[in-house]
């Protein structure tokens, strides 16, 4: 079964645009869990333009589903993760100032750095994942860092899907097989949607989890949050209907 982790950053973006506490990010995390999300993902950035560090601390005791914290492994981020002890930490190579995650790790040139960071989290009992391009070479080098999983960066798949879904998924099939070959767990995320999710999930071997935020929260504006989460889970084939 492929698990659905809901990224609630966009809810925090809406809150921060006006100030105050509407919408309530903590309630959103609880509601996503209640509506069927099998994980909650947050991605705190140094400027706190959406999820704030305090949000991360406040969410942890409120949910029982899997908690996944994404981010660039700065000293402040590492300290936050070690305070919270989430189920999973996903390391993303997005320096301060970028609008959204737009590249995966170069696990060849950053192998030593990533190995040091991952060891810190592994010693704390936290599962680790690396955000990575669909490149078998990078995935084989990811194994050398000691990470438990990789998260395939799926923007190129989503962009190409409407024109040629077979061509769009081809690099991800090779990447997934590389992950299977070296015994790495496999996650995926970025621009997955109701349009393209089922095809991806049913064709990628070894896929364990998808993290979806922007498309899911956007769909929820029209369809309602509970209904939207259930629709995404049906695309993954893990609920009836």
C-alpha positions in Angstrom: 0.0 0.0 0.0 1.3 3.4 -1.0 0.8 5.9 1.9 -0.5 9.4 1.5 1.3 12.1 3.5 -0.4 15.5 3.3 1.9 18.6 3.2 0.1 21.4 5.0 2.5 24.2 4.1 0.0 25.9 1.9 -2.5 26.2 4.8 0.2 28.0 6.7 0.9 30.3 3.7 -2.7 31.4 3.7 -2.7 32.0 7.5 0.5 34.1 7.3 -0.8 36.2 4.4 -3.3 37.8 6.7 -1.8 37.4 10.2 -3.7 35.9 13.1 -4.6 32.2 13.2 -7.0 31.7 10.4 -6.9 29.1 9.0 -5.7 27.2 12.1 -2.7 25.1 11.0 -2.8 22.9 14.1 -6.5 22.1 13.5 -5.7 21.4 9.9 -3.1 18.8 10.9 -5.6 17.1 13.2 -8.3 17.2 10.5 -6.1 15.8 7.8 -5.3 12.9 10.1 -9.0 12.5 10.9 -10.0 12.6 7.3 -7.6 9.7 6.4 -4.1 11.2 5.8 -1.6 8.5 6.6 1.1 11.1 7.3 1.5 14.9 7.9 4.4 16.6 6.1 5.8 20.1 6.9 8.6 22.0 5.4 9.8 24.8 7.6 12.1 27.3 5.9 14.4 29.8 7.7 12.2 32.8 6.8 9.1 31.0 8.1 7.0 32.2 5.2 4.6 29.3 5.7 5.2 26.6 8.4 6.9 28.1 11.4 9.3 26.3 13.7 6.8 26.7 16.5 4.1 25.1 14.3 6.4 22.0 14.0 6.8 21.8 17.8 3.1 22.3 18.4 1.9 19.7 15.8 4.0 16.8 17.1 2.0 16.0 20.2 -1.4 16.5 18.4 -1.1 13.7 15.8 -0.5 10.0 15.9 0.0 9.5 12.2 3.4 9.6 10.7 5.1 13.0 11.0 7.6 14.0 8.2 9.7 17.1 8.4 11.3 18.3 5.2 14.1 20.9 4.9 17.6 21.9 4.3 19.9 20.6 7.0 21.1 23.8 8.5 22.1 23.9 12.2 18.8 25.4 13.2 16.9 22.7 11.2 18.9 19.9 12.7 18.2 21.3 16.2 14.5 21.5 15.5 14.3 17.9 14.2 16.2 16.6 17.2 13.7 18.4 19.5 10.7 17.0 17.8 11.9 13.5 16.9 9.5 13.0 13.9 9.0 9.6 12.3 10.9 10.7 9.2 13.1 13.6 8.1 13.4 14.4 4.4 16.5 16.3 3.5 16.0 18.8 0.6 18.8 20.9 -1.0 16.9 24.2 -1.0 18.9 27.1 0.3 17.2 30.1 1.9 15.3 32.3 -0.6 14.1 29.7 -3.1 10.3 29.7 -3.9 9.9 26.0 -3.7 12.0 22.8 -3.9 13.4 22.8 -7.5 16.2 20.2 -7.5 17.4 17.0 -5.8 20.6 16.3 -4.0 23.8 15.7 -5.9 24.7 12.7 -3.8 28.1 12.4 -5.4 29.6 15.7 -4.5 27.6 16.0 -1.2 28.1 12.4 0.0 30.3 13.2 2.9 28.1 16.1 4.1 24.9 14.0 3.9 26.5 11.1 5.6 27.4 13.2 8.6 23.9 14.7 8.9 22.1 11.4 8.3 24.2 9.8 11.1 23.0 12.4 13.5 19.4 11.5 12.7 19.9 7.8 12.6 21.4 7.9 16.1 18.3 9.7 17.3 16.1 6.9 15.8 14.7 9.0 13.0 14.1 7.5 9.6 15.9 9.5 6.9 15.0 10.2 3.2 16.8 12.2 0.5 15.0 14.3 -2.1 16.6 13.3 -5.3 16.3 13.4 -9.1 15.3 10.3 -11.0 18.9 9.3 -11.8 20.1 5.7 -11.0 23.7 7.0 -10.4 22.6 9.5 -7.8 20.4 6.9 -6.1 23.2 4.4 -5.9 25.4 7.0 -4.3 22.5 7.9 -1.9 22.8 4.4 -0.5 26.4 5.2 0.5 25.2 8.1 2.7 23.3 5.7 5.0 19.9 7.1 4.2 16.9 4.8 4.7 14.9 6.1 1.7 15.0 8.5 -1.2 12.1 10.7 -2.4 11.9 11.0 -6.1 11.5 14.6 -7.3 8.5 14.2 -9.6 8.1 17.7 -11.2 9.4 16.6 -14.6 7.0 13.6 -14.6 4.0 15.9 -13.8 5.1 18.4 -16.5 5.4 15.8 -19.2 2.5 13.6 -18.2 -0.3 15.4 -20.3 1.7 15.1 -23.5 3.3 11.6 -23.1 2.8 9.7 -19.9 4.9 6.8 -21.0 7.9 9.0 -21.7 7.2 11.0 -18.5 7.5 7.9 -16.3 10.4 6.2 -18.0 13.2 7.8 -16.0 11.3 7.1 -12.8 11.0 3.4 -13.6 14.8 3.2 -14.0 15.3 5.2 -10.8 12.8 3.0 -8.8 14.6 -0.1 -10.0 17.9 1.3 -8.9 16.4 2.0 -5.4 15.1 -1.6 -5.3 18.5 -3.0 -6.3 20.3 -1.2 -3.5 17.5 -1.8 -0.9 16.4 1.8 -0.5 12.9 2.7 0.5 11.1 4.8 -2.1 9.0 7.9 -1.6 7.9 10.5 -4.2 6.6 14.0 -4.3 6.3 17.4 -6.1 3.4 18.3 -8.4 1.6 14.9 -8.1 -2.1 15.5 -8.5 -5.4 13.8 -9.1 -4.6 13.8 -12.8 -1.3 12.0 -12.7 -1.1 10.2 -9.4 -2.8 6.9 -10.2 -0.6 6.2 -13.2 2.6 6.9 -11.3 1.6 4.9 -8.2 0.5 1.8 -10.2 3.7 1.8 -12.4 6.5 2.5 -9.9 7.9 -0.6 -8.2 8.6 -0.4 -4.5 6.8 3.0 -4.0 6.0 3.4 -0.3 4.8 6.9 0.2 3.8 10.1 -1.6 3.9 13.6 -0.1 1.4 16.0 -1.7 0.6 19.5 -0.7 0.0 22.2 -3.4 -2.4 20.2 -5.6 -4.2 18.6 -2.8 -4.9 21.8 -0.8 -5.9 23.5 -4.1 -8.4 20.8 -4.9 -9.7 21.0 -1.3 -10.9 24.6 -2.0 -13.4 23.2 -4.5 -14.0 19.7 -3.2 -13.6 20.0 0.5 -10.6 18.7 2.5 -12.1 15.4 3.7 -13.4 14.5 0.3 -10.2 15.5 -1.4 -8.0 13.3 0.9 -10.3 10.4 0.2 -10.1 11.0 -3.5 -6.3 11.0 -3.4 -6.3 7.8 -1.4 -8.5 6.2 -4.0 -6.0 7.2 -6.7 -3.4 5.3 -4.7 -5.8 2.3 -4.4 -5.7 2.2 -0.6 -9.4 2.9 0.1 -12.5 1.5 -1.5 -14.7 3.6 -3.8 
